Amino acid sequence: MEESVVNRGQSGLRAKVLDAGLCTGCGACIDICPYFRTYRGKTSALFPCIVEEGRCFAWCPKVEVNLDELSNRIFGGPYDGLPLGSLKSLKASKAGPEAGSISDAQAGGTVSALVTFALKQGYIKGAVLTDREGLLPLPRYVDSVDDILRCASSKYTAAPTLSAVNRAVAEGRRDIGLVGTPCQVLASALMRSNQLQRDDFVDPFGLVVGLFCTWAVDYRLFEPFIAARISPERVKKIDIPPPPAEIMEIFGEDGTRMECSLEEIRPLVPEGCAYCIDMTSEFSDISVGVMEGRPEMNTLIVRTDRGERIVDEAVSAGFLEISDMPPDNLEHLTWAAGNKKKRALLRARERGIINSGGGKEPSYLLMNAEVLTRLTEEERGR
């Protein structure tokens, strides 16, 4: 019998990601061809495409992701499954005095400070960030400090942020900064790795800053949920305090504050988030999250030489302040990140979408079998 040929174009992506409920709407397949579009949180293939191997498939973070290959490419070693990923340092941080006023930034303002510094120093020529219109997340390429600050604050909705990267690259832009969630950062690592082996390949990124993320909500469900409580156009900021709060806070333009239980929010999370093994954006240059118990501070993970250089210079220039990470915070962050990884791996393994197919059908993830066994058996033994 003739062996079936795996389609690594639109039809393969539709079958293995969109129709399988794995899509998280990261935007990696948007605006690279006329066929994929996103609307209010939903990614769709509008017309059939006969390409057998395309960027849409190659850059998707939910199909045939070879973790060893990516880890070797970015960090110089195989993927080991550690809860926080490969890192050079881990610190507490906040924006320094030279970063200026970052009143709308989340927590300590570290992300806005770093992106501002990288732009001013020429490490990046512009940045792809996520703005919003009401509650609707809007990907934007920005090249001014004012626009960076306008995009500050977390959105908590799944966003097609990488579509703005694709548009920027098509316009000839390079040295792009990116601020993204783990699935977006994973897709950016695929974009940086020349998956299609093209001779004219150029890495478009000058800096990738990853955000901590446990899950994001589906805009199509979130908008009516919020509209029942406050007009979406009146929402100024949304926040989810670190555990043990278990609430989402919604702040109105008039200073009002509402809260709802995360038990009400979790049913709004896309199915694909349940298979994400990464809480801290492991394939970024720098990762940033809110520090538990210290809402005015961030957790800062430096992962690459490029990230280390920019952080060190930002500290020296007064754009960033860093201090030691409290041991209790590190212990809990490691536990939480490891727990997310193990739960997701178990789901993927039980569904048969990891290390499956023997090359005939693409898996969601490809990873060292011994690492997979170690992580999933540890979880079963808890």
C-alpha positions in Angstrom: 0.0 0.0 0.0 1.3 3.4 -0.9 2.2 5.6 2.1 0.0 8.7 2.5 1.7 12.0 2.1 1.4 14.5 4.9 0.0 17.8 3.8 1.9 20.6 5.5 -0.2 23.4 4.0 -3.7 24.7 4.5 -5.5 21.4 4.5 -3.1 19.8 7.0 -3.5 22.9 9.3 -7.2 22.8 9.0 -7.4 19.1 9.9 -4.9 19.0 12.7 -5.4 22.4 14.3 -8.6 24.3 13.3 -11.0 21.3 13.1 -9.3 19.6 16.0 -10.0 22.5 18.4 -6.3 23.3 19.1 -6.2 26.8 17.6 -5.5 29.6 20.1 -5.7 32.4 17.5 -2.1 33.5 17.8 -2.1 35.0 14.2 0.9 33.2 12.8 -1.1 32.1 9.8 -2.8 35.4 9.2 -1.7 38.0 6.6 0.8 35.7 4.9 -1.6 34.7 2.1 -5.2 35.6 1.1 -6.7 32.5 2.5 -6.6 32.8 6.3 -8.5 35.5 8.2 -9.3 36.3 11.8 -12.5 37.9 13.0 -13.4 38.7 16.6 -11.2 35.9 17.9 -11.9 33.2 15.3 -9.4 32.0 12.8 -10.8 30.7 9.5 -9.6 29.4 6.2 -11.8 31.3 3.7 -10.8 29.5 0.5 -9.0 26.2 -0.3 -5.3 26.3 -1.0 -3.4 23.6 -2.9 0.1 24.4 -1.5 1.5 21.2 0.0 4.0 23.0 2.3 3.3 26.5 3.5 4.3 29.0 6.2 0.9 28.7 7.8 1.7 25.1 8.8 5.4 25.7 9.4 4.8 28.5 11.9 1.8 27.1 13.7 2.6 26.4 17.4 0.0 23.6 17.6 1.3 21.2 15.0 4.6 19.3 14.5 6.6 21.4 17.0 9.9 19.8 17.5 11.0 21.0 20.9 14.6 19.6 20.7 15.1 21.3 17.4 13.9 24.7 18.6 15.8 24.4 21.9 19.1 23.5 20.1 18.5 26.4 17.7 17.8 29.1 20.3 19.6 27.8 23.5 22.3 25.5 22.1 21.0 22.3 23.8 18.0 19.9 23.8 14.7 20.5 25.5 14.9 19.3 29.1 11.4 19.9 30.3 12.4 22.1 33.3 9.4 24.0 34.6 10.8 27.5 33.8 12.7 26.5 30.7 16.3 27.5 29.8 17.4 30.6 31.7 20.4 32.7 32.5 19.0 34.6 35.5 15.8 35.2 37.4 15.1 38.5 39.2 12.4 40.8 40.6 12.1 43.9 38.5 10.3 47.2 37.9 10.6 50.2 35.6 13.4 52.6 36.5 13.2 56.4 36.7 14.5 56.9 33.2 11.5 54.9 31.8 9.2 57.8 32.5 5.6 57.6 33.6 4.1 54.2 32.8 0.8 54.7 34.6 -1.2 52.2 32.5 1.4 49.4 32.6 0.7 46.1 34.3 2.5 45.5 37.7 6.0 47.0 37.6 6.0 48.2 34.0 9.0 46.1 33.1 7.8 45.2 29.6 7.1 48.8 28.6 10.5 49.9 30.0 12.4 47.2 28.2 10.7 47.8 24.9 11.1 51.5 25.2 14.8 51.1 26.0 15.4 48.6 23.1 13.7 51.1 20.7 15.7 54.1 21.9 19.0 52.1 21.7 18.3 50.8 18.2 18.1 47.1 19.2 14.7 47.2 17.5 13.3 49.5 14.9 9.7 49.0 16.0 7.6 46.6 18.0 4.6 44.4 17.5 2.3 44.8 20.5 -1.4 44.2 21.3 -3.6 47.2 21.7 -7.4 47.1 22.1 -10.5 48.7 20.9 -13.0 48.3 23.7 -12.3 44.7 24.7 -11.2 43.6 21.2 -7.5 43.0 21.0 -5.8 44.7 18.1 -2.3 43.8 16.9 -0.2 46.9 16.1 3.3 47.6 14.8 4.5 50.7 16.6 7.8 52.7 16.3 7.3 55.4 18.9 7.6 55.5 22.7 4.1 57.1 23.0 2.5 54.2 21.0 4.4 51.7 23.1 2.9 53.2 26.3 -0.6 53.3 24.7 -0.4 49.5 24.3 0.6 48.9 27.9 -1.5 46.6 30.2 -2.6 43.0 29.8 -5.6 42.1 27.6 -6.3 38.5 28.8 -8.0 37.7 25.4 -6.5 35.5 22.8 -5.1 37.8 20.1 -3.8 37.4 16.6 -0.8 39.4 17.4 1.6 37.7 15.0 -0.5 38.9 12.0 1.1 42.3 12.6 4.6 40.6 12.4 3.6 39.1 9.0 2.4 42.5 7.7 5.6 44.2 9.0 7.8 41.6 7.3 5.9 42.0 4.1 6.6 45.7 4.2 10.3 45.0 4.5 10.7 45.8 8.2 13.4 44.0 10.2 14.7 44.1 13.8 11.2 43.8 15.1 10.4 43.6 18.8 7.6 41.3 19.9 5.7 41.1 23.1 3.6 37.9 23.2 2.1 35.1 25.1 3.6 31.6 25.2 1.9 30.3 22.1 2.8 33.5 20.2 6.4 33.2 21.4 6.6 29.6 20.4 5.4 30.5 16.9 8.0 33.3 16.7 10.7 30.7 17.5 9.4 28.7 14.5 9.5 31.8 12.4 13.1 32.4 13.5 14.2 28.8 12.6 13.8 28.8 8.8 11.4 25.9 8.9 11.1 25.8 5.1 14.9 26.0 4.5 14.7 29.0 2.3 18.0 30.5 0.9 16.7 34.0 1.4 15.7 33.6 5.0 16.2 36.5 7.4 15.3 36.4 11.1 13.0 39.3 11.4 13.2 39.7 15.2 15.4 42.0 17.2 14.0 41.1 20.6 11.2 38.7 21.8 9.7 39.5 25.2 7.4 36.7 26.5 4.6 37.2 29.0 3.6 34.7 31.6 0.2 33.1 30.8 -1.9 30.3 32.2 -4.7 30.8 29.7 -6.4 33.5 27.6 -10.2 33.9 27.0 -12.1 33.6 23.7 -13.2 37.1 22.7 -16.4 35.8 21.3 -17.4 34.5 24.7 -15.7 37.2 26.8 -17.4 40.2 25.2 -21.0 39.3 26.0 -19.8 38.1 29.5 -18.4 41.6 30.2 -21.2 43.4 28.4 -23.7 42.0 30.9 -21.8 43.9 33.6 -20.3 47.0 32.0 -20.2 48.5 28.5 -17.0 47.1 26.9 -16.2 50.6 25.6 -16.0 51.8 29.2 -13.4 49.2 30.3 -10.1 50.9 31.1 -8.1 48.0 32.5 -8.4 44.3 33.4 -6.3 42.5 35.9 -6.0 39.0 37.4 -4.1 39.3 40.7 -1.8 36.4 41.5 -3.0 33.5 43.6 -4.7 33.0 46.0 -7.0 35.8 44.8 -8.9 33.7 42.2 -10.6 36.8 40.8 -10.6 39.0 37.7 -10.8 42.7 38.3 -12.4 45.0 35.8 -11.8 48.8 36.0 -14.0 51.3 34.3 -13.0 54.7 32.9 -14.9 56.4 35.7 -12.9 54.7 38.4 -15.4 51.9 39.2 -14.0 48.5 40.0 -15.8 45.1 39.6 -14.6 41.6 40.2 -15.8 38.2 39.2 -14.6 34.7 40.2 -12.2 32.9 37.9 -14.6 30.0 38.1 -16.9 32.1 35.9 -14.0 32.9 33.5 -12.5 29.5 32.9 -15.4 28.3 30.7 -14.5 31.1 28.3 -11.0 29.7 27.7 -10.4 28.1 24.3 -9.9 24.3 24.3 -6.4 24.8 22.7 -5.1 26.4 25.9 -5.5 23.2 27.8 -2.7 21.6 25.7 -0.2 24.5 26.2 2.8 23.2 28.2 4.4 26.6 28.7 3.5 29.2 31.4 6.5 31.5 31.2 7.1 31.9 27.4 10.2 29.6 27.4 11.4 30.4 23.8 11.7 34.2 24.3 14.8 36.3 24.9 13.2 37.7 28.1 10.1 36.6 30.0 8.1 38.8 32.3 5.2 38.1 34.7 3.5 39.6 37.7 5.1 38.8 41.0 2.9 37.0 43.5 2.2 39.1 46.6 4.0 42.1 45.1 1.7 43.8 42.6 4.1 46.7 42.0 6.8 44.3 40.8 7.5 41.8 38.0 9.3 38.5 37.7 12.0 38.8 35.1 13.6 35.8 33.4 16.6 36.4 31.1 17.1 33.5 28.7 19.5 34.5 25.8 22.7 36.5 25.3 20.7 39.1 23.5 18.2 39.4 26.3 21.0 39.5 28.9 22.7 42.4 27.1 19.6 44.5 26.8 18.6 43.9 30.4 22.1 44.8 31.7 22.2 47.9 29.7 18.7 48.9 30.7 19.6 48.6 34.3 22.8 50.7 33.8 20.8 53.4 32.0 18.2 53.6 34.7 15.3 52.2 32.7 15.0 49.1 34.8 15.5 48.2 38.5 16.2 44.7 39.6 16.6 42.8 42.9 16.8 39.2 44.1 13.8 37.0 43.7 12.3 36.0 47.1 12.8 32.2 47.5 9.2 31.5 48.3 8.1 33.3 45.1 10.6 31.2 43.0 9.4 28.0 44.6 5.7 28.7 43.9 6.4 29.9 40.3 8.4 26.7 39.6 5.6 24.6 41.0 2.9 26.4 39.0 4.8 26.3 35.8 5.7 22.6 36.2 2.1 21.8 37.1 0.8 23.4 33.9 3.4 21.6 31.8 2.6 18.2 33.2 -1.2 18.6 33.0 -1.0 19.6 29.4 1.4 16.8 28.5 -0.9 14.3 30.0 -3.8 15.6 28.0 -1.8 15.6 24.8 -0.5 12.1 25.5 -4.0 10.7 26.3 -5.3 12.3 23.1 -2.5 10.8 21.1 -1.1 14.1 19.7 2.4 13.9 21.0 5.2 11.8 19.5 2.5 10.1 17.4 2.1 9.0 13.8 5.6 7.7 12.9 5.9 10.4 10.3 2.7 9.6 8.5 0.5 12.0 10.5 1.9 15.1 12.2 1.8 15.3 16.0 1.1 18.5 17.9 4.4 18.1 19.8 7.6 16.2 19.2 9.9 15.7 22.2 12.4 13.4 23.7 10.5 10.2 24.8 12.5 10.0 28.0 11.7 13.6 29.0 8.0 13.0 28.2 8.0 9.8 30.3 9.7 11.5 33.2 7.3 14.5 33.3 4.1 12.5 32.9 5.2 9.7 35.3 6.1 12.4 37.9 2.6 13.8 37.6 1.0 10.4 38.0 3.1 9.8 41.1 1.9 12.9 42.8 
